[in-house]
């Protein structure tokens, strides 16, 4: 992956993130197995920690529902408060400093405090 944003609503294979040089991925991981499947040499991964990025993910899922009428995605969206904790956010390490919005609301708040 070299750019764009993607929401993966299912399992990923081994070595996920290898060669990822741009973009942002969100992975729904019911079984909490992404940490053993990910290639963390070039990416960072974390649970959702930013209201901005949560909104981006919600937008991706809404678009998927609109385009495909997916009942699976619609059920995820309908149960969002419980489901969102099962998503991982994956970002290439080289992109972190270039993001328009930090990966975490805590980092954003600290950044805002420094500017004040």
N, C-alpha and C positions, 0 to 999 in steps of 0.2 A: 504494500500500500504506500503510495507516494503523496496522496492528498485526499481531500474529501472527508466525509464523516459517514460512519456506518453503524447501524444497530444490528447485532447478531442475536437472534432470539432462540438460538439453539446451541448445541455443543460445538466446540472447536477442536481441532486436532492438535497433536504434539507440535512443539516448536512455534506456537502461535506468536506472531509479532516479529519473527525473523525477517529481516530485510525491510521492515516498516521504517520509512524515512520521513513520512509526513502524515498529515491527517489525524483523525481521532476515531477510535473504535470503542463501542460500548457492547459488552457481552453479557447476556442473561445467563447466569450460572446457578441453576437450582441446586446442583450437587456440590458446589464449592470446590471444583476441581481445576479451575483455571490456573491457580498458582503452580500446579505441577505440570501443566501443559504449556506454559508461556516461556518464551525465550526472553529473559529479562536483561540480556546484554545490551540491547539498544532501546528498550522501552521501559517506561514506568507503568505500573498498574495500581489502581486503588479502587475502593468502593466510591460511589458518588459522594462528593464532598462540597459541591458547589451548586447553588440554586440556578446559576446561569447554565451550567452544563446539564443539569437535570432538565431544564427547559428545552435545551437542544435535543436531548434524547427523547423527550416527550413529543417534540415536533416530528422527529424521524418516525416514531411509532404511529403518530396520527396520520402522517403521509402514507405510510404502509397500509394502514387500515382503509384509508380513502381509496387508494389505488387497487387494493386486492380484496377488500371486504373480508379480510382474515378474521375468523372467529377467535383463533388463538391469540392474536395480537389484541383484539378487542377485549378479550377476557383479562389479559395482562393490564391493559390500560384501565379497565373498570376497577381493578383491585390494586391500583397504583401505590397506595400508602404501604401495603405489605410487600409488593413486588419490587419496588425500587431498591430495596436493600440487597437484592440478589444480582444487581448489575455491577459489573466492573467497568472502569474507564481506563483505556489504554492509550498512551501517548508516547511518541518517540522522544527520547531524552533530549535530542538536539532541538526539539520544537518548544520545549517548556518555556524558555526565555522569550520566545517569539509569539506566544499566545496573547490574544487580545484580552482574554479573561483568565485569571489564575485557575488552577485545578481545584482550589479549595477556598471556601468563603473565609476561613481564618487567615489565609495568605492575603486575600483581597482586603480584609479589614486592617491588617497590619500595614499594608501598603498605603491604604487611605490615611491611617493615623500618622505615618511618616510625612505625608504631603501636607497635613493640617498644621 
